[in-house]
Amino acid sequence: MNTQPRKHIMVSALALAIASIAAAGAAHGSAFELRENSVKAQGRAMAGSASALGDASVVANNPALMSSFDKRTFQFDVTAIDLKFEFEGSGMAAAGSPLQQPLRGGDGGNAGDLTPLPAMSFIMPLTGGFEGLTVGAMVSVPFGLATKYDPDWMGRYHAVESDVRVIDLTLAASVDLHERVSAGFGVMVQHSDVTLSNAIDFGSSLCANPATQPLCFQPDPVTGPYGPQKNDGFAEVSGTDTSIGWTIGLNMRPIDSLSLGYVHRSEVKHEVDGDAEFTVPSEVAPILAGTGQFINTGGGADLVLPATHTFSATWQATDRLALMGDARLTKWSSMKEIRIQFENPLQPDSVEDYNWHDSWFYSIGAEYTLNDRWTLRGGIGRDESPVAFQHRTPRMPDEDRTWFAIGATWQATDNWEVTGAYTRIHIADDPELDIVGGGARLTGAYDGGANLFGVSAQYRF
């Protein structure tokens, strides 16, 4: 029996599942990058994230600024991300074949959800023989998102569930090189955890294979037991990895009212290793039994999370007003391909090509000290998408975005402060989609955006 058409369809579906970690993006960071590790910075649309004082998230955002802390400081941030993405469109099963037919199913519902994004940071200035050195630690989530469509939606052959989480532990130290210059260095330990799933149209696969095509015409294509969308299966891929990267930062204060920051975070290569589980419909299983394919197996893929460069400035314009700006370059060009290697020797490597381009995020913001207890802030930002139209997938459509943010800090006591922020992220254009995979073509557009609600508490002692 010629099994190549079925093999190609199944392996391509799995490739889409694992490779779509690269498309499981967010409406609040380019592709699948998450920036919300600081509620203070979020209230300024992340402006001043690597140059503003008084925010313990600098452990990850610019370790050089840790030297500006003269007390031990603990900070906890959490942002609730209310993501909405709704699809409207159509498609064809067995696309391009004589048996092609409209995709059945609904629009998938709201693919987004309300997801909490926590971060914790601790900074400690050292004393005694180590005076002048400051150390810190921070736990954050720099990449990832969870999305889920209805299991019977028309795009089920491309995506059903995507759960991608990358947890980052940054351990850092900073030192004053000069009274107006400080530097910092950190090590990042990242743990990735991925679960992705999609449906498989085994009926279209059987009908495309000359050896099994007659099954689709017995007694005819309409009433026969085999055919497009008649024999759906399911694939779920999950895997984990832990890898290490590094970060360096610099802070310069040429005059008392101006703070300039630069930080580089290295790329981190994850060798995701896990399992692929297949559900094969009972009427199809006997036909495939002799092929040795579509059985549960181990597998893995390399995933290179991109390096970033952040340039930041904070200007204390008056005693009460501070102005900030950020420019962040994310080196998405490292996302060349995802190559999946299966432990089952009967399933060859599968490669998904990605030709993403580097992208910039720009923001400006301001803070106004209302009185001894209250500080108000706001900002706007522009986030470029690195994903071209031909690489957009329903895992998470990606498009340029605009940020609108407001926030405030309440200084409850000399040691305690509480901060809140709200950000609305507007997608510049409705992301359009035209993708072929698993024998199906899906076309349409998305209506979406995100609301971010953040709260944090900081204690100095």
N, C-alpha and C positions, 0 to 999 in steps of 0.2 A: 504493500500500500504506500502511495506517495503521501508522506506526512508533512512535507515542507510548508505548504500553505498554512496548515493549522499551527505548526511550530512557530512560524513567523508571526502570526497574529497573537499567539499567547505570549511569546517572549516580548513582543512590542508592547503589549498591555502591561506586563510587569516592568518593563523599562520605563514606561510612562509613570507607573506608580512610584518607583523609587526616585526616578529623575525629577518627578514633580515636587520633591522637596525644594527644588529650586524655583518652583512657581507657587509654593504655598505661602504666598506673600501676605502683606498686610496693607490696609489702606493708610497706615501710619508710618511706614518706612519703605524705602525703595526695595522692590522685590519682597524678600521675606525678612528684612532687617527690622529689628525693634529698637527704638531709641528711648523709650519711656522708662529710664532708670532713675529719673529725678523729677519730682513733682514741682520743685522750684523752677528748674529749667523748662519744664513742660509749660508752665504758666507764661513763659516768654517765647514759646515756640522753639525751645532749645537754644535760643540766642544766649551767648555768654556761658555755654556749658563747660568750656575749658579755660575760662578767664575770670569768672565771677567768684567772689569770696563767700565763705560761710555755708557752702553746700558740701556735705560729706561724700556725695556721689563722685567727687573728683578722684577718688581712689581709682575708678575706672575711666572717668572722663578726662582727667589730666592729673596724674599722680604728683606732678611738680607742685601743685597748689596745696598739697597736704602740709607743707611747711608753714603755711599761713595760720594753722590751727595751734593755739597755745594751751588747749585743754583736750582731754580725752573726749571724744564725741561719738555718740551712737545715733544712727539715723535709720528709720524704717520708712520705705515708700511703697505704696501700692496704687496701681492705676487699673481701673475697670475699663476694658475696651469693649464698647458696644459696636460691633461691626455688622454692617448690612450689605449684602450683595444679592440681588435678585436678577435672574436671567429671563430674557424674552427672546425667543427665536424658534428655530426648527432644525431639522436634519434628516439624513437618510441612512438607513441601515443597508448593509451590502452595497455601499455607495459605488457607482460606476459599473455595476454588474446588471445583467438582465433581470435579476430578482430584487433590485433595489426598491425600497419602500420607505414611506415616512416613518421617522422614529416615533415610537409610542411612549407615553408617559407625560408627566406634568413638567412644570418649569423648575422643579427641585426645591421650591420654597426659599426661605432666607438661608443662604449658605453660611452666614456669619452667626455669631453668638456673643453672649456677654462673658468675657474672659478676664480674670484678674491677673495682673502682671506685677509680682512683688520684687522688691530689691532691699537689701540690707547692707549697711556699711559701718565700719568702725575705724576711727583714726586715733592714734596715740603718739604724742610727742615723747621722745625718750629723754632721760635725764642722766646725771652722773657722767660717766665716761663716754656715753653716747649722746650727750647733749648736742643739739643741732641736727639730729637725725629724727625723722618722723616716719612711722610705719602705719600701714593700714590694710584692711581686708574688706572685700565687697563681694556679695553674691547678687547676680543679676541674670536676666534672660535676654541676650543680645539678638537671638534669632528664633523664629518660630511662630506658629499659630495653629489653632484648631478650627476646622471648618467641616461641615457635614451637609450633604444633600439628601433629599428623600431617596430611598434605595431604588425606587422604580422610575426615577425621572428620566427624561429623554437623553440626558448626557451621562447616564450611568456607566457607559463603556469607557468614559474618560476619567471619571472621578465620582466617588461616593463619600468617603471619609478621608480627611487629612489631619493627622495629629503629629505636629513637628515641634519638638522642644529642645532647645540648646541652653543648658544652664552653665553659667560662667562663674568661677571663683577667681578673683583677682587678688593677688598678694603683692603689695607695693611698698616702696620706700622713697622718701624724698629728702633733699638736703639743700641748704642755701649755699650757692656758689659765690654769691655776692649779696650785699644788702638789697639789691634790686633784681637779682637773678636767682632762680631756683630750678632744680632739675629733679626728675623722678623716673623710676624704672619699676616695672612690674612683670610678674609671671601670671599668665592666664591658664587655668585648668578648666577645660570645657568638656561637658558630658552631653552627648546627643542621644535622643530617644525618638524613634520615628515609627509611626504606624500609618499605613496608607492602603486604601482599598478601591477597587472598581469592579464592575460587572464584566463578564466575558460573553460575547455573542458566539457560542459554539455553533449555532445553526448556520450563521453566515460562513463560518470557517468550513463546515462540511460541504456547503453548497459551492464553495469556491474551489474545492479540491476535485479534480476530474475522477479520482478513484471512488469518492463517496458522493459525488453530485447526483447520481440517480436516486439516492434516498430522498432527495428534495422534490422528486416528481412522482412519488408513489403515494396515493394514486394520482395526485396533481399538486402543484405548488401551493394551492389554497388550503386544501383539506389534509395534506400530508402531515406526518408527525415531526418532520424536520424542516427547518427553514429559518430565515432571518428572524430574530427576536422570539423564536419558539423554544430555544434550548439554551437559556441563559445560565451561566455559571458565575463563579465569583473568585476573585483573587485578593489576598491580603498579605502585605509585606510589612515586616517589622524588624527593627534592628537597633543596636546601640553602639556607642564608641566613646572613649575618653581620650582626649588629645591635649597638647600643650602649645601655647603661643606666648607672645611677649608684647609689652607696650612700653613706650618711652614718652616723656613729656617735658615741656620747657615752659617756664613762666618768666616774663620780663616786665618790669615796672619802670620804664624810662623816666616817668614823672609820677608824683604821688597820686594823681587822678587817673592814670591810665594803666591798665593791666592787659598784657598781650599773652596769649597762650597758643601753644602748638602741641598736638599729641598724635602719635602714630600707634595704631594697633595692628599687629602682624596678621597675615592670613593664617588660618588653622586648617590643617588637612585632617579630615575624619575618615577613617576606614570603617564605614558602617557595616557591621556583621550581624546577621540575624537569620530569619526564617521566612520562607514563602509558603503560604497555605492556599490550596486550591479546593474549590467546591465544584465538582463535575456533576451535571444532571444525570440521573439514573439511566435515562434512555441513551445517553451518549457514552457512558462509561465502558460498556462492552466493546464499542467500536474502537476506543482508544486504548484498550487494555494491553494490546501487544506493542504499543509504541514506546512505552517506558516514560512517556511525557505526562505533564500535568499532575505530578505527584508531589506531595509535600517535600520540600528540600531546603537545605541551607543555601545561603548566598550572601553577597556583599557588593558594595560599591564605594568608590572614593568620592568624597564630597569636600571640596575646597571652599571654606568660608572666607570671604574676601577681606583684604587689608583695608584700613581706613586712614585718612589723613584729615585732621580737623584743625582749622585756623579760627581763632576766637579773639574777640576784643571786648573790653568793658571800660567805658569812660564815665567817671563820676563828674557829670556836667555841673552840678550844684551840690549843696549839702544834702538836698532831698532827692534829686533826680539823677539816675544812672541810665546810660544808653549802652546797649549790647548788640553784637553781631556775630554770626557764625557762618563759616563755609566748610562743608564736609564733603570730601571726595571718597566714594566707596569704589574699590577696584574690582568691579564685577567682571571685568575682562578675564579674570582667572577662571570664570565659569565657562570652560571650553566644551566639556562633554561629561556625561555620566556613563561609565562603563560598568555593566552588571555582570558579575561572574557567578555562575551557579555551581553548586556542588554536584548536582545531577549532570553527569557527562553527556547525556542525551540532549541537554538544552545548552546551546552555545552561548558565548558572551553576546550581549546586546548593547548597542551604543546609541545614546541619544545625544545629538549635537546641540550645543548651546553657543551661540555667538553673541553673548551679552556685551554691552558696552559699559564703560565706567560712567558713573552718574554723580551729580552734585546735589547737595541740599544747602539752601541758603535761608537764613532767617535774620530778622532784626527784632529787637525787643527793648523794653524799658521797665525800670522799677521806680516807684515813687514812695518815699517814706512819709506816710501821712502823719504819724506821731510816734511816740516811743513804743507803742504797742503794735501798730499796723503798718505793713508794707504792701503796696498794690503793684501788680505787674501785668504786662500784656505783650503780645508779639504776633508777627505773621511770618510764614515761611513758605518756601517753594521747594518741592521735592520731585526730582526728575526720576522717571522710570528707566531702568536699564534694559527693559524687555521690548524688543521689536514686535510688531504685529504678528509676524509669522511664528513667533515662539510663545505666544500667549496661550494659556490653557485654562480650563475651568477649575483647576485646583484652587487658583485664586487669580482672577484677572488683575493685571497690573497696568497702571496708567499714571501720568503726572498728577500731583496733588498739591493743594494749597492748604496751609495750616492757619487757623485763627484761634488764638489762645488768650486766656485771662487767668489770673490767679491772685492769691493774697496770702500773707503770713501774719499770724497772730503770735506775738511774743508774750506768752502766758506768764512766765517768770524770767528771772535772769538766766536760768538754766534750761528752761523748756520753751519750745516753740512748735506751733502746728501750722502746716501749710496745706492749702487746697488749690486745685486748678481744674479748669475745664478747657478742652480743646475740641474744636470742630474741624474735621478734615474733609475737604471737598475735593472730589475727583474732577479734574479739569474737563475731561470729555468722557462720555459713556464708553467704556472699554468694549471694542468690537472683537468678535471671535470668529474664526474660520479654521477649524482643526479637523484633521482626518487621523483616525487611529482605531485599531481593533475592528476594521472594516466599516466603521461608521464615520459620517461627516456631520459635524455640529456647527451651525452658524447662528449668529445672533449678537446681542449686546447686553450689557449689564447696567443696572442702576444701583449705585451703592455709595457708601461713605462710612464714616465712623465718628462716634462721639467718645471722648476720653474723659473720665472722671478720676482725678487723682487726689490722694491725701497722704501726708507724711507727718512724722513727728521726729524731732531732733532733741537730744538731751546731751548737755555738756557738763562734765564733772572733773 
